[in-house]
């Protein structure tokens, strides 16, 4: 990362303002990452609308350019991609190692060129993140897969892939999307059983279908793909980000605010809506918006993260921040990734009372947080800590906000538009200035 990227790598937040107003949600980062990879599978130009302008999608687009893909940013949220001139199926792009979704390039390149060499994926350090199911899928389609020099190398045996019946041993978003991509131009029919049903799985399938693929059943446990000879260009708009929307819902709830969250698909938010109602918030659903209101202390509940339509693991830290301020003893069981409680140490410094036993956090609700100097441990935990700062007494400083910017576009700008006192700062002097200025208005 360039030095200038680090210059404003902290947020200063003065808590205590109930968020009020309207906020518009951007395109789904995790759908975008799959769709960017899938877009290179046709030689024709693809126009992608509602592309979020966040670090992860920008790294992915830069990696595309590095192998000869033409990437033309028409405006901040519209990108044209043309993959006809890919010179190399070996991605040797340093930054791509940092993002998890680099693995989608294996499915896309293998599906189109029948071979791929891609660095093993990185992404948030939220626990061991195996890719055995991806490999199992590629092998079932007739590719050899090996790991060498930190790269995954996949190659179709006789330059052909063949449709197969694949049962995934765990419900995995990544492997479901990857096998879908690799198989959409394979010969014959592929069936993926125990497929992930997340909204972004459906979005990548819809995108591929709009390019001429024949994928049925995305959004259910069984996806059927009939291989087609080639894909063609399209114009496609990415779905709204379920997790960005959920994060703003929680921000409204935790600050005891009243926020209309626009440009969402309320159905994708149902598990979050249900929990917010359970703890005492009011959530109204409209065609493409939700309004979250809360005007008192929330109460306890229990949450278990599960594959969609269950409660998303990517919303678990944000829920933890609310439950730590809710009356009574709550529990959160994390059943997807084992290392997702790293925000607990940080909010403990702000006054939370949480005990983690195995994959369960036992949360004894406290009545307030107090501002502290803390660090974002990963993308979603970082966003959750911002929510804690928004409600804490005094000033909170959060380091390493580049992790938050991996997945949230203009997070501070959007929060300020709802009344929050949050600012990017680059040094302790700027924190002092922020503290003085905001003390005057609070
Ligand atoms: C994706 C999302 C991430 C989200 C997660 C679960 C992207 C870029 N990331 O991550 O934000 O938290 O879905 O909704 O879209 N597993 C295996 N073998 C595999 C693959 C996965 O055992 O080959 C396990 C994982 O360890 C985990 C579970 O399956 O316990 C789910 O993982 P998966 O859905 O694949 O998550 P990601 O695609 O990594």
Boltz pocket constraint, residues with backbone or C-beta under 6 A from the ligand:
constraints:
  - pocket:
      binder: B
      contacts: [[A, 30], [A, 31], [A, 33], [A, 100], [A, 101], [A, 128], [A, 129], [A, 130], [A, 131], [A, 132], [A, 133], [A, 134], [A, 135], [A, 170], [A, 171], [A, 172], [A, 173], [A, 174], [A, 175], [A, 196], [A, 198], [A, 312], [A, 313], [A, 314], [A, 335], [A, 336], [A, 337]]
      max_distance: 6.0
